[in-house]
Amino acid sequence: MAEIGIDSSRMAWARRTGTEQYTAHLVEALVRQETRHRLVLYFNRLPSPLPGWLEQVQVRAMPFPRLWTQVRLSWEMLRRPPSLLFVPAHVLPLWRPRCSVVTIHDLGYLFFPQAHTRRRRLELHLSTAWNARVATRVIAVSRATRDDLVRYYRVPVERIDVVYHGVEGRFHPTGDPAARARYGLPERYFLYLGTLQPRKNLERLLKAYARLPADVPSLVLAGGRGWYYERVAAALASLGLQARVILPGYVADEDMPALLSAAVALVYPSLHEGFGLPALEAMACGTPVVVSRTSSLPEVVGEAGLLVDPLSVEEIAAAMLRLLEEPDLRQ
């Protein structure tokens, strides 16, 4: 019987975005799956509330103020190494067992360095290069991310496994006026769902929306504020859209299906995505999607959405207008 260690630290984050959700649900699925191997979950701090299924496995909570992965987790690997270590979100520790698996979600910082501080770009580059070099196997969440790893970090393609994200069963067409009311949303609206940051191409989305007639549904930009959010705020002010654009902030997990289901469309013209989970979740809710025809998004959407050039304000605006004017296309 082998011992499989999993860096589960991102499960404890209070506000989960894509990589945190991936970690939490994948870890739970592994725990619930019958296996002859023993699972050990490593935490910096335990999640609150504590999931009941954690009682089925060994949990090691190892509080440490800074550099938890490279100091505290490394020390644990040196003292009591598992047979294999799985890191679901990017960074392997300096010391690790002989076998290791890491998931790399995207390399967006290479394509849009201006979306990050210089220090953050360096951290991302060094950690990705390290993982790509030392991991026994690398999981890429799309063919686009796999190809980026091969091209920019020369990872042998035979060491990479493409494993697409799934979608939770709670994402299905649903009506919940109370959820909309909690965020002050009208009955109909265009929706963007994700972190508010330049890589998501929100400035062009705002310019595209400004070209639409004044009587179209509101635009909702739902998500927490990310790097350089002030650029988004400046674009909103310069276009005079404050009365037509709603910024409800971070959306709780349990409210996402209702907000997606009520939207006229999810508009997600991101400049680069390792996968683009909101598009998959929107489709599961029966909501039309407008996405970029770049990076991984064509893999996710296939022929079930409108693909646009993310650099073209005209194409984004035209796609939004088509979904309003052509009910057969929406269906």
Disulfide bonds with the S-S distance in Angstrom:
none
